[in-house]
Amino acid sequence: MAIPTTRTKTKGNIKIDTEKCTGCGLCVYVCKDFGLEIKNNKAQEKQDPLFGCIGCGHCMAICPSGAITISGRTLSKDDLFALDKDKAKLQYEDFYNLLKQRRSIREFKNILVESYTIEKILNAAKCAPMGLPPSDVNVLVFDTKKKVRDFAIDFCNYAKGLKWLCSKWFLFLMRPFWGKKTDELFRNFLKPLLDTYTKNMDKGVNLVTYDAPLAIYFYASCYSDPADPIIAATYAMLAGEALGLGTCMIGGIHPLIQIGKKGTKFRQKHKIRYKSREGLFVLFGYKDVEYKKGIRRSFASVDYV
């Protein structure tokens, strides 16, 4: 049995060099597929794993003698690299200071974001944890202001055909089925959002993607954990901040392009490979504003149990 993704439907292959294996048991300890065991002081595969090797690479990465090789599920021994623990020691205060300074930026200088900077952002996002490997997160990069704006114009033209979702007759009809909270969301958020997007774009004002010089869309597939593209987008956003860019997450586009046949056609037109439960656009660019003060944030609740 293997866990399917759009990239592979077979399990990983585990190869153990018994000459190198010292029987330390670290691989058994970290394998949460419970697919390894120690017998006669050597590691070996078990006959009854949970799923079959998912290709996380934990056993290969932790083996002190290099006795384990995993292949398949897009993974190979060539994907291993040495870790520099000294360089990984980021002080918490430095990290927290970065987070405190971050604000959603929608005012960008008319400066291109360099290709090498985009590559750094994507490399950081690839490090995001995932529900199950290999990652089923897909990425669409709009790397010029024109591409970002053209997409926003096309989206607004598409969104005009969705205004029936907020019409009085439709909301009246649906309220008994989806309840008061969803009704409030549609009336007080979705309707003004669609109106703002479309009416301003008709005037030449882009309030969808704010004419950012770079937009990256993170989405997944039906096989993916819904959180995966959101986490990858967050990593990308923080990488952008560390690189001196302003960033802004845009959540209003993704759910609207999942709707019906028109949504399918829109996705196909823009080379969006899959319908996805969750997804996020992140805007990047050199900031045209600088905030002098931060704003203290809070959770709705924090309970210790």
Buried (B, 14 or more C-beta within 10 A) or exposed (E): EBBEBBEBEEBBBBEBBEEEBEBBEBBBEBBEBEBBBBEEEBBBBBEEBEBBBBBBBBBBBBBEEEBBBBBBBBBBEEEBEEEEEEEEEEEEEEEEEEEEEBBEBBEBEEEBBEEEBBEBBBEBBEEBEBBBBBBBBBBBEBBEBEBBBBBBBEBBEBBBEBBEBBEEEEBEEBBEEEEEEBBEEBBEEBBEBBEBBBEBBEEEEBBBBBBBBBBBBBBBBEBBBEBBBBBBBBBBBBBBBBBEBBBBBBEBBBBBBBBEEEBBEBBEEBEBEBBBBBBBBBBBBBBEEEEEEEEEEEEEEEEEE
